[in-house]
Amino acid sequence: KLVLEVFGGAGAIWGFSEAVGLRTHFTVWFWRPTALIIGAIFFARWILQIIDFINESKGQIKVNSRFTNVQLVKDVLRVFSAKLVLEVFGGAGAIWGFSEAVTLRNPHTVWFWRPTALVVGAIFFARWMLQMKDYADN
């Protein structure tokens, strides 16, 4: 979980920002701290998950209530903001980063890998939207 959800959160922002053309050598000053802040947020989220796990193993079960619209909105934001970063941005960023890591992406092949990464991101975005709809319907 630490690698996939904490480091992956920061890496998703880092990779996705380059895949969509926002991160260049002129904008690294903005995207490096942005990725690190997202990583810090996901680290705090990871720590809270550990605390919840410990409390549940001690028999202190956390009760989730969806009786109010406010609680439903909080649940959707909590669950789906993480899914957006990790699955949508992370999916596109993973294709972008992996293609470079295995030396398939270079200045001569960017024309292929940028749209490939963005199509993967679009597919995961459509999946994310359907998951939100299913969650709201239930």
Secondary structure, 3 states (H helix, E strand, C coil): CHHHHHHHHHHHHHHHHHHCCCCCCCCHHHHHHHHHHHHHHHHHHHHHHHHHHHHHHCCCCCCCCCCCHHHHHHHHHHHHHHHHHHHHHHHHHHHHHHHHHCCCCCCCCHHHHHHHHHHHHHHHHHHHHHHHHHHHHC
